[in-house]
Amino acid sequence: MAIAATTIFPPEERATDMALPRDREARVPTTTDASKLSFPLQLVIVIVTAFAAMWASTYSLRSDVRDILTRMEAQGKLVELQSRALEERMNAQKDDINEMKRRLELVQLQYQSLRETMIENRPRR
């Protein structure tokens, strides 16, 4: 255990020294040179593959959302056209009913007129 402590921590940073660092502000922070970093090829491939999979799923999701929105818009237009067609049919039926009422009134008037004419022209006994 003592061997691990000496290999991991420099002598000035032993466990007893780490509990109460005395000159922490005086230490110069160590920096890592990014140009010296190297990654294994397998890690790079895994990262690129994960990124490509996320992009593909996002693209697919966007496409699905676009399809759904297009279908909803088409369905809205269909409902609007159906309601217009229904309204036109209702108006046409109302017009037909009014026409039939006028014809019935005309027939009734003609019948009444014919009846009155028959009563007036009836031979008297």
N, CA, C and O atoms as a GROMACS GRO file, in nm:
protein
  500
    1MET      N    1   0.081  -0.119   0.000
    1MET     CA    2   0.000   0.000   0.000
    1MET      C    3   0.086   0.125   0.000
    1MET      O    4   0.052   0.224  -0.064
    2ALA      N    5   0.194   0.120   0.069
    2ALA     CA    6   0.284   0.234   0.073
    2ALA      C    7   0.349   0.255  -0.062
    2ALA      O    8   0.383   0.368  -0.100
    3ILE      N    9   0.367   0.146  -0.135
    3ILE     CA   10   0.428   0.157  -0.266
    3ILE      C   11   0.334   0.231  -0.360
    3ILE      O   12   0.377   0.316  -0.438
    4ALA      N   13   0.206   0.197  -0.354
    4ALA     CA   14   0.109   0.262  -0.440
    4ALA      C   15   0.100   0.410  -0.408
    4ALA      O   16   0.084   0.492  -0.499
    5ALA      N   17   0.108   0.445  -0.282
    5ALA     CA   18   0.098   0.584  -0.243
    5ALA      C   19   0.217   0.663  -0.293
    5ALA      O   20   0.201   0.779  -0.332
    6THR      N   21   0.332   0.605  -0.295
    6THR     CA   22   0.449   0.677  -0.342
    6THR      C   23   0.452   0.687  -0.493
    6THR      O   24   0.506   0.782  -0.548
    7THR      N   25   0.394   0.587  -0.560
    7THR     CA   26   0.397   0.594  -0.706
    7THR      C   27   0.288   0.686  -0.759
    7THR      O   28   0.307   0.750  -0.862
    8ILE      N   29   0.174   0.692  -0.692
    8ILE     CA   30   0.065   0.777  -0.741
    8ILE      C   31   0.087   0.922  -0.703
    8ILE      O   32   0.073   1.012  -0.787
    9PHE      N   33   0.122   0.945  -0.578
    9PHE     CA   34   0.138   1.082  -0.531
    9PHE      C   35   0.287   1.114  -0.515
    9PHE      O   36   0.363   1.032  -0.465
   10PRO      N   37   0.326   1.231  -0.556
   10PRO     CA   38   0.464   1.271  -0.528
   10PRO      C   39   0.485   1.281  -0.376
   10PRO      O   40   0.388   1.291  -0.302
   11PRO      N   41   0.608   1.278  -0.331
   11PRO     CA   42   0.634   1.278  -0.186
   11PRO      C   43   0.572   1.397  -0.114
   11PRO      O   44   0.533   1.384   0.002
   12GLU      N   45   0.561   1.510  -0.178
   12GLU     CA   46   0.505   1.626  -0.108
   12GLU      C   47   0.354   1.620  -0.095
   12GLU      O   48   0.296   1.700  -0.022
   13GLU      N   49   0.288   1.526  -0.164
   13GLU     CA   50   0.142   1.518  -0.158
   13GLU      C   51   0.098   1.386  -0.096
   13GLU      O   52   0.006   1.324  -0.148
   14ARG      N   53   0.156   1.344   0.007
   14ARG     CA   54   0.115   1.222   0.077
   14ARG      C   55  -0.021   1.247   0.141
   14ARG      O   56  -0.067   1.361   0.147
   15ALA      N   57  -0.084   1.144   0.189
   15ALA     CA   58  -0.218   1.154   0.246
   15ALA      C   59  -0.223   1.253   0.361
   15ALA      O   60  -0.323   1.323   0.377
   16THR      N   61  -0.120   1.261   0.438
   16THR     CA   62  -0.122   1.355   0.550
   16THR      C   63  -0.112   1.497   0.500
   16THR      O   64  -0.172   1.588   0.557
   17ASP      N   65  -0.036   1.517   0.396
   17ASP     CA   66  -0.023   1.651   0.340
   17ASP      C   67  -0.148   1.692   0.264
   17ASP      O   68  -0.182   1.811   0.258
   18MET      N   69  -0.217   1.595   0.207
   18MET     CA   70  -0.336   1.628   0.128
   18MET      C   71  -0.451   1.672   0.215
   18MET      O   72  -0.539   1.745   0.169
   19ALA      N   73  -0.454   1.628   0.341
   19ALA     CA   74  -0.564   1.664   0.429
   19ALA      C   75  -0.567   1.814   0.452
   19ALA      O   76  -0.674   1.874   0.452
   20LEU      N   77  -0.454   1.874   0.472
   20LEU     CA   78  -0.447   2.019   0.495
   20LEU      C   79  -0.339   2.078   0.405
   20LEU      O   80  -0.226   2.096   0.450
   21PRO      N   81  -0.370   2.108   0.283
   21PRO     CA   82  -0.266   2.166   0.197
   21PRO      C   83  -0.234   2.307   0.244
   21PRO      O   84  -0.324   2.389   0.266
   22ARG      N   85  -0.109   2.333   0.259
   22ARG     CA   86  -0.067   2.462   0.314
   22ARG      C   87  -0.044   2.566   0.205
   22ARG      O   88  -0.072   2.684   0.224
   23ASP      N   89   0.007   2.521   0.094
   23ASP     CA   90   0.044   2.618  -0.008
   23ASP      C   91  -0.030   2.589  -0.139
   23ASP      O   92   0.031   2.590  -0.246
   24ARG      N   93  -0.159   2.565  -0.132
   24ARG     CA   94  -0.237   2.532  -0.251
   24ARG      C   95  -0.241   2.651  -0.348
   24ARG      O   96  -0.232   2.631  -0.469
   25GLU      N   97  -0.254   2.772  -0.297
   25GLU     CA   98  -0.258   2.889  -0.383
   25GLU      C   99  -0.124   2.916  -0.449
   25GLU      O  100  -0.118   2.974  -0.557
   26ALA      N  101  -0.019   2.876  -0.387
   26ALA     CA  102   0.114   2.902  -0.439
   26ALA      C  103   0.152   2.805  -0.550
   26ALA      O  104   0.245   2.832  -0.626
   27ARG      N  105   0.082   2.693  -0.560
   27ARG     CA  106   0.116   2.595  -0.664
   27ARG      C  107   0.074   2.646  -0.802
   27ARG      O  108  -0.028   2.713  -0.816
   28VAL      N  109   0.151   2.615  -0.898
   28VAL     CA  110   0.122   2.651  -1.036
   28VAL      C  111   0.036   2.539  -1.096
   28VAL      O  112   0.076   2.423  -1.092
   29PRO      N  113  -0.078   2.573  -1.150
   29PRO     CA  114  -0.161   2.466  -1.207
   29PRO      C  115  -0.092   2.403  -1.327
   29PRO      O  116  -0.030   2.471  -1.409
   30THR      N  117  -0.104   2.274  -1.335
   30THR     CA  118  -0.043   2.204  -1.448
   30THR      C  119  -0.140   2.206  -1.565
   30THR      O  120  -0.260   2.191  -1.544
   31THR      N  121  -0.091   2.222  -1.684
   31THR     CA  122  -0.174   2.225  -1.804
   31THR      C  123  -0.139   2.105  -1.891
   31THR      O  124  -0.027   2.054  -1.890
   32THR      N  125  -0.238   2.062  -1.966
   32THR     CA  126  -0.216   1.951  -2.057
   32THR      C  127  -0.212   2.005  -2.198
   32THR      O  128  -0.300   2.080  -2.239
   33ASP      N  129  -0.111   1.970  -2.272
   33ASP     CA  130  -0.098   2.014  -2.410
   33ASP      C  131  -0.189   1.927  -2.496
   33ASP      O  132  -0.169   1.806  -2.505
   34ALA      N  133  -0.287   1.988  -2.559
   34ALA     CA  134  -0.385   1.913  -2.638
   34ALA      C  135  -0.323   1.852  -2.763
   34ALA      O  136  -0.374   1.753  -2.815
   35SER      N  137  -0.216   1.908  -2.812
   35SER     CA  138  -0.154   1.853  -2.932
   35SER      C  139  -0.086   1.720  -2.905
   35SER      O  140  -0.057   1.645  -2.998
   36LYS      N  141  -0.059   1.690  -2.780
   36LYS     CA  142   0.007   1.565  -2.745
   36LYS      C  143  -0.092   1.455  -2.710
   36LYS      O  144  -0.052   1.342  -2.681
   37LEU      N  145  -0.220   1.486  -2.712
   37LEU     CA  146  -0.321   1.384  -2.680
   37LEU      C  147  -0.337   1.289  -2.798
   37LEU      O  148  -0.330   1.331  -2.914
   38SER      N  149  -0.357   1.165  -2.769
   38SER     CA  150  -0.382   1.067  -2.875
   38SER      C  151  -0.491   0.973  -2.826
   38SER      O  152  -0.497   0.939  -2.708
   39PHE      N  153  -0.576   0.931  -2.918
   39PHE     CA  154  -0.686   0.841  -2.886
   39PHE      C  155  -0.672   0.716  -2.970
   39PHE      O  156  -0.626   0.721  -3.084
   40PRO      N  157  -0.712   0.604  -2.914
   40PRO     CA  158  -0.707   0.480  -2.994
   40PRO      C  159  -0.810   0.486  -3.108
   40PRO      O  160  -0.913   0.551  -3.096
   41LEU      N  161  -0.779   0.420  -3.216
   41LEU     CA  162  -0.865   0.420  -3.334
   41LEU      C  163  -1.004   0.366  -3.301
   41LEU      O  164  -1.104   0.416  -3.352
   42GLN      N  165  -1.011   0.263  -3.218
   42GLN     CA  166  -1.140   0.205  -3.183
   42GLN      C  167  -1.229   0.308  -3.113
   42GLN      O  168  -1.350   0.313  -3.139
   43LEU      N  169  -1.172   0.390  -3.025
   43LEU     CA  170  -1.248   0.492  -2.955
   43LEU      C  171  -1.301   0.596  -3.052
   43LEU      O  172  -1.416   0.639  -3.042
   44VAL      N  173  -1.217   0.637  -3.146
   44VAL     CA  174  -1.260   0.735  -3.246
   44VAL      C  175  -1.374   0.677  -3.331
   44VAL      O  176  -1.470   0.747  -3.361
   45ILE      N  177  -1.362   0.550  -3.370
   45ILE     CA  178  -1.466   0.486  -3.450
   45ILE      C  179  -1.596   0.478  -3.372
   45ILE      O  180  -1.703   0.504  -3.427
   46VAL      N  181  -1.588   0.442  -3.244
   46VAL     CA  182  -1.709   0.434  -3.160
   46VAL      C  183  -1.775   0.570  -3.148
   46VAL      O  184  -1.898   0.580  -3.159
   47ILE      N  185  -1.698   0.675  -3.127
   47ILE     CA  186  -1.754   0.810  -3.113
   47ILE      C  187  -1.818   0.854  -3.243
   47ILE      O  188  -1.930   0.906  -3.242
   48VAL      N  189  -1.750   0.834  -3.355
   48VAL     CA  190  -1.805   0.875  -3.485
   48VAL      C  191  -1.931   0.794  -3.517
   48VAL      O  192  -2.028   0.850  -3.568
   49THR      N  193  -1.931   0.665  -3.488
   49THR     CA  194  -2.048   0.581  -3.514
   49THR      C  195  -2.165   0.625  -3.427
   49THR      O  196  -2.278   0.631  -3.475
   50ALA      N  197  -2.140   0.656  -3.301
   50ALA     CA  198  -2.247   0.702  -3.212
   50ALA      C  199  -2.305   0.833  -3.262
   50ALA      O  200  -2.426   0.852  -3.262
   51PHE      N  201  -2.218   0.924  -3.305
   51PHE     CA  202  -2.264   1.052  -3.358
   51PHE      C  203  -2.348   1.031  -3.484
   51PHE      O  204  -2.453   1.092  -3.500
   52ALA      N  205  -2.301   0.944  -3.573
   52ALA     CA  206  -2.376   0.916  -3.697
   52ALA      C  207  -2.511   0.852  -3.666
   52ALA      O  208  -2.611   0.885  -3.731
   53ALA      N  209  -2.516   0.763  -3.569
   53ALA     CA  210  -2.643   0.699  -3.532
   53ALA      C  211  -2.740   0.801  -3.474
   53ALA      O  212  -2.859   0.799  -3.505
   54MET      N  213  -2.691   0.890  -3.389
   54MET     CA  214  -2.778   0.994  -3.333
   54MET      C  215  -2.828   1.086  -3.443
   54MET      O  216  -2.946   1.122  -3.444
   55TRP      N  217  -2.742   1.124  -3.535
   55TRP     CA  218  -2.784   1.212  -3.644
   55TRP      C  219  -2.889   1.143  -3.731
   55TRP      O  220  -2.988   1.205  -3.770
   56ALA      N  221  -2.868   1.015  -3.762
   56ALA     CA  222  -2.963   0.942  -3.846
   56ALA      C  223  -3.098   0.929  -3.778
   56ALA      O  224  -3.201   0.945  -3.842
   57SER      N  225  -3.098   0.901  -3.648
   57SER     CA  226  -3.226   0.888  -3.578
   57SER      C  227  -3.296   1.023  -3.570
   57SER      O  228  -3.418   1.029  -3.582
   58THR      N  229  -3.221   1.130  -3.549
   58THR     CA  230  -3.282   1.264  -3.547
   58THR      C  231  -3.338   1.300  -3.683
   58THR      O  232  -3.447   1.357  -3.692
   59TYR      N  233  -3.265   1.267  -3.790
   59TYR     CA  234  -3.312   1.296  -3.924
   59TYR      C  235  -3.439   1.217  -3.954
   59TYR      O  236  -3.534   1.269  -4.013
   60SER      N  237  -3.439   1.092  -3.914
   60SER     CA  238  -3.556   1.007  -3.934
   60SER      C  239  -3.675   1.061  -3.857
   60SER      O  240  -3.787   1.061  -3.907
   61LEU      N  241  -3.651   1.106  -3.735
   61LEU     CA  242  -3.758   1.161  -3.652
   61LEU      C  243  -3.814   1.288  -3.716
   61LEU      O  244  -3.936   1.308  -3.718
   62ARG      N  245  -3.727   1.373  -3.768
   62ARG     CA  246  -3.773   1.495  -3.835
   62ARG      C  247  -3.859   1.460  -3.955
   62ARG      O  248  -3.962   1.522  -3.979
   63SER      N  249  -3.815   1.361  -4.031
   63SER     CA  250  -3.891   1.318  -4.148
   63SER      C  251  -4.028   1.267  -4.107
   63SER      O  252  -4.128   1.298  -4.172
   64ASP      N  253  -4.033   1.189  -3.999
   64ASP     CA  254  -4.162   1.138  -3.950
   64ASP      C  255  -4.253   1.251  -3.904
   64ASP      O  256  -4.373   1.250  -3.933
   65VAL      N  257  -4.197   1.349  -3.834
   65VAL     CA  258  -4.277   1.463  -3.789
   65VAL      C  259  -4.329   1.541  -3.909
   65VAL      O  260  -4.445   1.584  -3.910
   66ARG      N  261  -4.245   1.559  -4.011
   66ARG     CA  262  -4.290   1.629  -4.132
   66ARG      C  263  -4.404   1.553  -4.198
   66ARG      O  264  -4.501   1.614  -4.242
   67ASP      N  265  -4.393   1.421  -4.206
   67ASP     CA  266  -4.499   1.339  -4.264
   67ASP      C  267  -4.629   1.352  -4.185
   67ASP      O  268  -4.736   1.365  -4.243
   68ILE      N  269  -4.617   1.349  -4.054
   68ILE     CA  270  -4.737   1.362  -3.969
   68ILE      C  271  -4.801   1.498  -3.989
   68ILE      O  272  -4.923   1.508  -4.002
   69LEU      N  273  -4.720   1.604  -3.993
   69LEU     CA  274  -4.775   1.738  -4.013
   69LEU      C  275  -4.843   1.750  -4.149
   69LEU      O  276  -4.948   1.813  -4.161
   70THR      N  277  -4.782   1.690  -4.252
   70THR     CA  278  -4.842   1.693  -4.385
   70THR      C  279  -4.975   1.620  -4.385
   70THR      O  280  -5.072   1.668  -4.445
   71ARG      N  281  -4.980   1.506  -4.321
   71ARG     CA  282  -5.106   1.430  -4.314
   71ARG      C  283  -5.213   1.507  -4.237
   71ARG      O  284  -5.329   1.508  -4.277
   72MET      N  285  -5.173   1.570  -4.128
   72MET     CA  286  -5.270   1.648  -4.050
   72MET      C  287  -5.323   1.764  -4.132
   72MET      O  288  -5.442   1.794  -4.126
   73GLU      N  289  -5.237   1.830  -4.208
   73GLU     CA  290  -5.280   1.941  -4.292
   73GLU      C  291  -5.376   1.893  -4.400
   73GLU      O  292  -5.478   1.956  -4.426
   74ALA      N  293  -5.343   1.779  -4.462
   74ALA     CA  294  -5.431   1.723  -4.565
   74ALA      C  295  -5.565   1.682  -4.505
   74ALA      O  296  -5.669   1.702  -4.567
   75GLN      N  297  -5.562   1.626  -4.386
   75GLN     CA  298  -5.687   1.586  -4.320
   75GLN      C  299  -5.771   1.709  -4.287
   75GLN      O  300  -5.893   1.706  -4.300
   76GLY      N  301  -5.707   1.817  -4.245
   76GLY     CA  302  -5.779   1.941  -4.216
   76GLY      C  303  -5.845   1.996  -4.342
   76GLY      O  304  -5.960   2.040  -4.338
   77LYS      N  305  -5.773   1.993  -4.453
   77LYS     CA  306  -5.831   2.040  -4.579
   77LYS      C  307  -5.948   1.952  -4.621
   77LYS      O  308  -6.049   2.002  -4.670
   78LEU      N  309  -5.934   1.820  -4.602
   78LEU     CA  310  -6.042   1.728  -4.637
   78LEU      C  311  -6.166   1.756  -4.554
   78LEU      O  312  -6.278   1.757  -4.607
   79VAL      N  313  -6.148   1.777  -4.425
   79VAL     CA  314  -6.264   1.808  -4.338
   79VAL      C  315  -6.329   1.938  -4.382
   79VAL      O  316  -6.452   1.949  -4.384
   80GLU      N  317  -6.248   2.036  -4.417
   80GLU     CA  318  -6.303   2.164  -4.464
   80GLU      C  319  -6.382   2.147  -4.592
   80GLU      O  320  -6.492   2.201  -4.607
   81LEU      N  321  -6.327   2.071  -4.686
   81LEU     CA  322  -6.398   2.047  -4.813
   81LEU      C  323  -6.526   1.968  -4.790
   81LEU      O  324  -6.628   1.995  -4.854
   82GLN      N  325  -6.521   1.870  -4.701
   82GLN     CA  326  -6.641   1.792  -4.672
   82GLN      C  327  -6.749   1.879  -4.608
   82GLN      O  328  -6.867   1.865  -4.640
   83SER      N  329  -6.709   1.968  -4.519
   83SER     CA  330  -6.809   2.055  -4.456
   83SER      C  331  -6.869   2.152  -4.558
   83SER      O  332  -6.988   2.182  -4.553
   84ARG      N  333  -6.786   2.200  -4.651
   84ARG     CA  334  -6.840   2.287  -4.757
   84ARG      C  335  -6.938   2.212  -4.845
   84ARG      O  336  -7.044   2.264  -4.879
   85ALA      N  337  -6.902   2.089  -4.882
   85ALA     CA  338  -6.990   2.008  -4.967
   85ALA      C  339  -7.121   1.979  -4.894
   85ALA      O  340  -7.228   1.984  -4.955
   86LEU      N  341  -7.114   1.948  -4.766
   86LEU     CA  342  -7.234   1.922  -4.687
   86LEU      C  343  -7.321   2.048  -4.679
   86LEU      O  344  -7.443   2.039  -4.690
   87GLU      N  345  -7.259   2.161  -4.661
   87GLU     CA  346  -7.334   2.288  -4.655
   87GLU      C  347  -7.403   2.316  -4.788
   87GLU      O  348  -7.518   2.359  -4.791
   88GLU      N  349  -7.331   2.292  -4.899
   88GLU     CA  350  -7.392   2.313  -5.031
   88GLU      C  351  -7.509   2.219  -5.052
   88GLU      O  352  -7.612   2.259  -5.107
   89ARG      N  353  -7.494   2.093  -5.010
   89ARG     CA  354  -7.606   1.998  -5.023
   89ARG      C  355  -7.725   2.041  -4.939
   89ARG      O  356  -7.840   2.033  -4.984
   90MET      N  357  -7.698   2.088  -4.819
   90MET     CA  358  -7.807   2.135  -4.733
   90MET      C  359  -7.879   2.253  -4.795
   90MET      O  360  -8.002   2.261  -4.794
   91ASN      N  361  -7.802   2.346  -4.851
   91ASN     CA  362  -7.863   2.463  -4.916
   91ASN      C  363  -7.946   2.420  -5.037
   91ASN      O  364  -8.055   2.471  -5.060
   92ALA      N  365  -7.893   2.324  -5.114
   92ALA     CA  366  -7.967   2.275  -5.230
   92ALA      C  367  -8.096   2.206  -5.186
   92ALA      O  368  -8.199   2.224  -5.249
   93GLN      N  369  -8.092   2.129  -5.079
   93GLN     CA  370  -8.212   2.063  -5.029
   93GLN      C  371  -8.313   2.164  -4.976
   93GLN      O  372  -8.433   2.148  -4.995
   94LYS      N  373  -8.264   2.269  -4.910
   94LYS     CA  374  -8.354   2.375  -4.864
   94LYS      C  375  -8.423   2.442  -4.982
   94LYS      O  376  -8.543   2.468  -4.979
   95ASP      N  377  -8.345   2.469  -5.087
   95ASP     CA  378  -8.404   2.529  -5.206
   95ASP      C  379  -8.507   2.436  -5.268
   95ASP      O  380  -8.614   2.481  -5.310
   96ASP      N  381  -8.478   2.306  -5.272
   96ASP     CA  382  -8.573   2.209  -5.327
   96ASP      C  383  -8.700   2.205  -5.242
   96ASP      O  384  -8.810   2.198  -5.297
   97ILE      N  385  -8.686   2.208  -5.113
   97ILE     CA  386  -8.804   2.207  -5.024
   97ILE      C  387  -8.888   2.332  -5.046
   97ILE      O  388  -9.011   2.324  -5.054
   98ASN      N  389  -8.822   2.447  -5.056
   98ASN     CA  390  -8.896   2.572  -5.081
   98ASN      C  391  -8.968   2.566  -5.216
   98ASN      O  392  -9.082   2.612  -5.227
   99GLU      N  393  -8.902   2.511  -5.317
   99GLU     CA  394  -8.965   2.496  -5.450
   99GLU      C  395  -9.087   2.404  -5.440
   99GLU      O  396  -9.192   2.434  -5.498
  100MET      N  397  -9.074   2.294  -5.368
  100MET     CA  398  -9.187   2.202  -5.352
  100MET      C  399  -9.301   2.268  -5.277
  100MET      O  400  -9.418   2.246  -5.310
  101LYS      N  401  -9.271   2.350  -5.177
  101LYS     CA  402  -9.375   2.423  -5.104
  101LYS      C  403  -9.449   2.518  -5.197
  101LYS      O  404  -9.572   2.526  -5.194
  102ARG      N  405  -9.374   2.589  -5.281
  102ARG     CA  406  -9.437   2.682  -5.375
  102ARG      C  407  -9.525   2.607  -5.474
  102ARG      O  408  -9.635   2.652  -5.506
  103ARG      N  409  -9.478   2.493  -5.522
  103ARG     CA  410  -9.559   2.413  -5.616
  103ARG      C  411  -9.686   2.362  -5.548
  103ARG      O  412  -9.794   2.363  -5.607
  104LEU      N  413  -9.672   2.318  -5.423
  104LEU     CA  414  -9.788   2.269  -5.349
  104LEU      C  415  -9.890   2.381  -5.329
  104LEU      O  416 -10.010   2.360  -5.344
  105GLU      N  417  -9.841   2.500  -5.296
  105GLU     CA  418  -9.932   2.615  -5.282
  105GLU      C  419 -10.001   2.645  -5.414
  105GLU      O  420 -10.121   2.674  -5.417
  106LEU      N  421  -9.924   2.636  -5.524
  106LEU     CA  422  -9.984   2.661  -5.655
  106LEU      C  423 -10.091   2.556  -5.687
  106LEU      O  424 -10.199   2.591  -5.734
  107VAL      N  425 -10.062   2.432  -5.660
  107VAL     CA  426 -10.159   2.324  -5.684
  107VAL      C  427 -10.282   2.345  -5.597
  107VAL      O  428 -10.395   2.327  -5.642
  108GLN      N  429 -10.261   2.384  -5.471
  108GLN     CA  430 -10.374   2.409  -5.382
  108GLN      C  431 -10.460   2.526  -5.433
  108GLN      O  432 -10.582   2.520  -5.431
  109LEU      N  433 -10.392   2.631  -5.479
  109LEU     CA  434 -10.466   2.745  -5.534
  109LEU      C  435 -10.543   2.704  -5.660
  109LEU      O  436 -10.659   2.742  -5.678
  110GLN      N  437 -10.477   2.626  -5.746
  110GLN     CA  438 -10.547   2.580  -5.866
  110GLN      C  439 -10.666   2.492  -5.830
  110GLN      O  440 -10.772   2.502  -5.891
  111TYR      N  441 -10.650   2.407  -5.733
  111TYR     CA  442 -10.759   2.320  -5.690
  111TYR      C  443 -10.874   2.403  -5.633
  111TYR      O  444 -10.990   2.378  -5.664
  112GLN      N  445 -10.838   2.500  -5.550
  112GLN     CA  446 -10.942   2.586  -5.491
  112GLN      C  447 -11.014   2.665  -5.599
  112GLN      O  448 -11.136   2.680  -5.596
  113SER      N  449 -10.938   2.714  -5.693
  113SER     CA  450 -10.999   2.790  -5.804
  113SER      C  451 -11.090   2.699  -5.886
  113SER      O  452 -11.202   2.739  -5.920
  114LEU      N  453 -11.046   2.582  -5.918
  114LEU     CA  454 -11.126   2.487  -5.994
  114LEU      C  455 -11.252   2.449  -5.917
  114LEU      O  456 -11.359   2.436  -5.976
  115ARG      N  457 -11.241   2.431  -5.790
  115ARG     CA  458 -11.354   2.396  -5.706
  115ARG      C  459 -11.457   2.508  -5.705
  115ARG      O  460 -11.578   2.485  -5.719
  116GLU      N  461 -11.406   2.631  -5.688
  116GLU     CA  462 -11.498   2.745  -5.687
  116GLU      C  463 -11.566   2.761  -5.823
  116GLU      O  464 -11.684   2.793  -5.832
  117THR      N  465 -11.487   2.738  -5.927
  117THR     CA  466 -11.546   2.749  -6.062
  117THR      C  467 -11.653   2.642  -6.081
  117THR      O  468 -11.758   2.669  -6.139
  118MET      N  469 -11.626   2.523  -6.034
  118MET     CA  470 -11.724   2.417  -6.048
  118MET      C  471 -11.852   2.444  -5.967
  118MET      O  472 -11.963   2.414  -6.010
  119ILE      N  473 -11.832   2.502  -5.851
  119ILE     CA  474 -11.949   2.533  -5.767
  119ILE      C  475 -12.031   2.643  -5.832
  119ILE      O  476 -12.154   2.638  -5.829
  120GLU      N  477 -11.966   2.742  -5.890
  120GLU     CA  478 -12.038   2.854  -5.953
  120GLU      C  479 -12.107   2.808  -6.084
  120GLU      O  480 -12.216   2.855  -6.118
  121ASN      N  481 -12.043   2.720  -6.153
  121ASN     CA  482 -12.098   2.678  -6.283
  121ASN      C  483 -12.183   2.553  -6.274
  121ASN      O  484 -12.222   2.498  -6.377
  122ARG      N  485 -12.211   2.511  -6.162
  122ARG     CA  486 -12.292   2.391  -6.145
  122ARG      C  487 -12.436   2.424  -6.185
  122ARG      O  488 -12.491   2.527  -6.148
  123PRO      N  489 -12.495   2.333  -6.261
  123PRO     CA  490 -12.635   2.362  -6.298
  123PRO      C  491 -12.725   2.354  -6.174
  123PRO      O  492 -12.708   2.269  -6.086
  124ARG      N  493 -12.817   2.443  -6.172
  124ARG     CA  494 -12.905   2.447  -6.058
  124ARG      C  495 -13.024   2.360  -6.082
  124ARG      O  496 -13.071   2.348  -6.195
  125ARG      N  497 -13.071   2.302  -5.985
  125ARG     CA  498 -13.184   2.212  -6.000
  125ARG      C  499 -13.310   2.274  -5.960
  125ARG      O  500 -13.415   2.211  -5.968
   0.00000   0.00000   0.00000
